[in-house]
Amino acid sequence: MNYDAIVIGAGNGGLISALRLQKMGKKVLLLDAFNMPGGVATSFVRGRFEFEVSLHELCQYGTKENKGTVKKLFEQLGVDDKIEMVPLNETFHVLTLDDKLEYTFPIGINEFTTKMEEYVPKCRESIEKLFKLCEECEEALKYLEEHKEIDEKELKEKYPNFLVVSSYSVDKVFKALKIPKKAQEILASYWVYLGSPMSELSFVHYMMMVYSYIKNQPAIPRGRSHEISLVLLEEFEKLGGNYKFLSPVTEIIVSDNKAKGVVVNNEQKYYAKVVISNISPNVTYGKLIKQSELPKRAKQLVNARTLGARGVCVYLGLNKSVEELGLKNYSYFIYHTLNSDKEFERMKHLKGDNLVGVVLNNALNDASSKGTTILYLTSLMFSDVFDEVVTKENYFDLKNALAENMIEIFEQATGKNIRDAIEEIEIATPLTFAHYTNHPDGVIYGYMAKKLDNLLPRMMNMQNEDYIKGLFFAGGFGPRLSGYSSTYLSGDMAAKKALNYLKEEEK
Ligand SMILES: Cc1cc2nc3c(=O)[nH]c(=O)nc-3n(C[C@H](O)[C@H](O)[C@H](O)COP(=O)(O)OP(=O)(O)OC[C@H]3O[C@@H](n4cnc5c(N)ncnc54)[C@H](O)[C@@H]3O)c2cc1C
């Protein structure tokens, strides 16, 4: 059967690509190896609890009055009014184990600045300068997205500071703005969400996320991320899109350096002018394309990039209310210190002693039945240390020991007793994520962002990474890097590239 486009993988990126192309009148086939849509954007049920697999907070969503890019995208695709989003009322709550620091920040630029001044007297001026710079960067990025041909003179005149900082790391710009060290460290609390320390992360990439959380108010869907994934799939189907689950793609058919279709389950062939891959280039190039058809540059690219964070997640259903447990906040970032470089090094080891804890009921008070609480603990690792030590024999002991430690660390940092209230517990390891996503080493954050191989250079260079005609990438391994907003936007970007390609082919 012939299609205009085949999308491999119904994760965030794949779902958006498929829906955009179908909405533009193309004939699309969406394939996924698993039995439901969303990839990690889904939920699961244990006993009387429905657990979110991955989403802590969606940035770039915003409100009716102050729309973020993801809300605008959902509106364009006709799905926004079908999803019930609940805004979050705090940015972050950070705790340190070594020196027992604790900070909580509200939403809103002014409110955030005032709170920072309370914690770090005399920092107001530098924080105001920082947010002014963020505003300019946000506008410059909008300009870059809206203009295919960039007028360098105009860009320089309108956004001079953006051009200066666009290739700098976060810590360099923080220092240049003379932000006091303590405030710099507090501002770094979110680094773990992008999976690289402040010295490696691009200022623009990191601060656009933080600025968006503070200014646009993050949100979560009432029905977990599964609600978004289902709505996207339903809209795709309503527009006539075809999808097949339990359909692993085992080969991408390539000849004369052009993608021509796919093979499912080593049997069924489907043909299309365009193939969009929502899975990693490691698997796409390494396993799905005949090596004789693979350009050398594609192999080099895969080898040049470093895999991002792996994670261990503990999903807890507790038989006490948040009030009984004494848990007042939604997100708890727990580190040993606020020095991201030190923490990054520590997280190359298998300890599970750096955490993000999320108390779902503090955003959705009816997330579970009355008198109960849902708590997620996530610990990231920045090396393949899990793979190095895990064996068939020690797997269960290893994951139980990591979970034990994560619960203990959460209790130690918050001073609350969790253990006695555990009714349900589920543990996911890099093996679990590898099983469900097919990503190498069970990586959950795509490729690591590093110095010059960061968001902006990847976006500006992305046309040069289209090594096979008609094959495009969407999702966490794509040029926009990982995260919910990034993967939704990357799905849209891949679809738009595919539409341009189809137009050229039709000429
Ligand atoms: C625990 C955790 C917490 C997170 N927290 C946040 C957060 O708070 N905020 C945030 O913004 N981001 C967060 N993220 C990151 C975010 O969830 C991901 O970046 C994003 O969901 C990845 O989307 P994707 O499009 O890359 O698809 P993926 O979810 O990676 O899905 C890929 C899909 O491809 C399918 N597939 C694989 N191989 C094949 C094949 N051969 N044939 C057919 N189908 C195939 C898989 O079945 C899967 O459905 C978190 C991630 C995790 C795991």
The ligand as an SDF file (V2000), in Angstrom:
LIG
                    3D

 53 58  0  0  0  0  0  0  0  0999 V2000
   10.6400    9.4380   33.9520 C   0  0  0  0  0  0  0  0  0  0  0  0
   10.6220   10.5560   32.9590 C   0  0  0  0  0  0  0  0  0  0  0  0
   10.3260   11.8420   33.3900 C   0  0  0  0  0  0  0  0  0  0  0  0
   10.2590   12.8940   32.4880 C   0  0  0  0  0  0  0  0  0  0  0  0
    9.8400   14.1310   32.8970 N   0  0  0  0  0  0  0  0  0  0  0  0
    9.6370   15.1270   31.9930 C   0  0  0  0  0  0  0  0  0  0  0  0
    9.0340   16.3720   32.3620 C   0  0  0  0  0  0  0  0  0  0  0  0
    8.6180   16.5920   33.4830 O   0  0  0  0  0  0  0  0  0  0  0  0
    8.9260   17.3490   31.4500 N   0  0  0  0  0  0  0  0  0  0  0  0
    9.3390   17.1690   30.1740 C   0  0  0  0  0  0  0  0  0  0  0  0
    9.2020   18.0820   29.3750 O   0  0  0  0  0  0  0  0  0  0  0  0
    9.8810   15.9870   29.7660 N   0  0  0  0  0  0  0  0  0  0  0  0
   10.0270   14.9550   30.6370 C   0  0  0  0  0  0  0  0  0  0  0  0
   10.5460   13.7540   30.2410 N   0  0  0  0  0  0  0  0  0  0  0  0
   11.0240   13.6080   28.8510 C   0  0  0  0  0  0  0  0  0  0  0  0
    9.8870   13.3590   27.8530 C   0  0  0  0  0  0  0  0  0  0  0  0
    8.9860   12.4460   28.4080 O   0  0  0  0  0  0  0  0  0  0  0  0
   10.4440   12.7830   26.5540 C   0  0  0  0  0  0  0  0  0  0  0  0
   11.4650   13.6410   26.0510 O   0  0  0  0  0  0  0  0  0  0  0  0
    9.3870   12.6560   25.4560 C   0  0  0  0  0  0  0  0  0  0  0  0
    8.1800   12.1300   25.9420 O   0  0  0  0  0  0  0  0  0  0  0  0
    9.9440   11.7280   24.3810 C   0  0  0  0  0  0  0  0  0  0  0  0
    9.0900   11.7350   23.2680 O   0  0  0  0  0  0  0  0  0  0  0  0
    9.5210   11.0830   21.8850 P   0  0  0  0  0  0  0  0  0  0  0  0
    8.7060   11.7540   20.8160 O   0  0  0  0  0  0  0  0  0  0  0  0
   10.9920   11.1260   21.7200 O   0  0  0  0  0  0  0  0  0  0  0  0
    8.9840    9.5820   21.9360 O   0  0  0  0  0  0  0  0  0  0  0  0
    9.2070    8.3190   22.9030 P   0  0  0  0  0  0  0  0  0  0  0  0
    8.3480    8.5050   24.1060 O   0  0  0  0  0  0  0  0  0  0  0  0
   10.6220    8.0230   23.0800 O   0  0  0  0  0  0  0  0  0  0  0  0
    8.5000    7.1960   22.0460 O   0  0  0  0  0  0  0  0  0  0  0  0
    9.0820    6.4970   20.9650 C   0  0  0  0  0  0  0  0  0  0  0  0
    8.0260    5.5530   20.4150 C   0  0  0  0  0  0  0  0  0  0  0  0
    8.6100    4.8030   19.3470 O   0  0  0  0  0  0  0  0  0  0  0  0
    8.1330    3.4660   19.4120 C   0  0  0  0  0  0  0  0  0  0  0  0
    9.0940    2.5990   18.7100 N   0  0  0  0  0  0  0  0  0  0  0  0
   10.3880    2.3520   19.0360 C   0  0  0  0  0  0  0  0  0  0  0  0
   10.9440    1.5200   18.1270 N   0  0  0  0  0  0  0  0  0  0  0  0
    9.9850    1.2670   17.2000 C   0  0  0  0  0  0  0  0  0  0  0  0
    9.9560    0.4940   16.0040 C   0  0  0  0  0  0  0  0  0  0  0  0
   11.0230   -0.1820   15.5380 N   0  0  0  0  0  0  0  0  0  0  0  0
    8.7990    0.4340   15.2970 N   0  0  0  0  0  0  0  0  0  0  0  0
    7.6870    1.1070   15.7140 C   0  0  0  0  0  0  0  0  0  0  0  0
    7.6810    1.8550   16.8390 N   0  0  0  0  0  0  0  0  0  0  0  0
    8.8080    1.9420   17.5620 C   0  0  0  0  0  0  0  0  0  0  0  0
    8.0310    3.1730   20.9070 C   0  0  0  0  0  0  0  0  0  0  0  0
    7.1420    2.0940   21.1600 O   0  0  0  0  0  0  0  0  0  0  0  0
    7.5100    4.5180   21.4400 C   0  0  0  0  0  0  0  0  0  0  0  0
    6.1000    4.5550   21.4380 O   0  0  0  0  0  0  0  0  0  0  0  0
   10.5790   12.6630   31.1150 C   0  0  0  0  0  0  0  0  0  0  0  0
   10.8970   11.3660   30.6740 C   0  0  0  0  0  0  0  0  0  0  0  0
   10.8840   10.3150   31.5840 C   0  0  0  0  0  0  0  0  0  0  0  0
   11.1170    8.9150   31.0750 C   0  0  0  0  0  0  0  0  0  0  0  0
  1  2  1  0
  2  3  1  0
  2 52  2  0
  3  4  2  0
  4  5  1  0
  4 50  1  0
  5  6  2  0
  6  7  1  0
  6 13  1  0
  7  8  2  0
  7  9  1  0
  9 10  1  0
 10 11  2  0
 10 12  1  0
 12 13  2  0
 13 14  1  0
 14 15  1  0
 14 50  1  0
 15 16  1  0
 16 17  1  0
 16 18  1  0
 18 19  1  0
 18 20  1  0
 20 21  1  0
 20 22  1  0
 22 23  1  0
 23 24  1  0
 24 25  2  0
 24 26  1  0
 24 27  1  0
 27 28  1  0
 28 29  2  0
 28 30  1  0
 28 31  1  0
 31 32  1  0
 32 33  1  0
 33 34  1  0
 33 48  1  0
 34 35  1  0
 35 36  1  0
 35 46  1  0
 36 37  1  0
 36 45  1  0
 37 38  2  0
 38 39  1  0
 39 40  1  0
 39 45  2  0
 40 41  1  0
 40 42  2  0
 42 43  1  0
 43 44  2  0
 44 45  1  0
 46 47  1  0
 46 48  1  0
 48 49  1  0
 50 51  2  0
 51 52  1  0
 52 53  1  0
M  END
$$$$
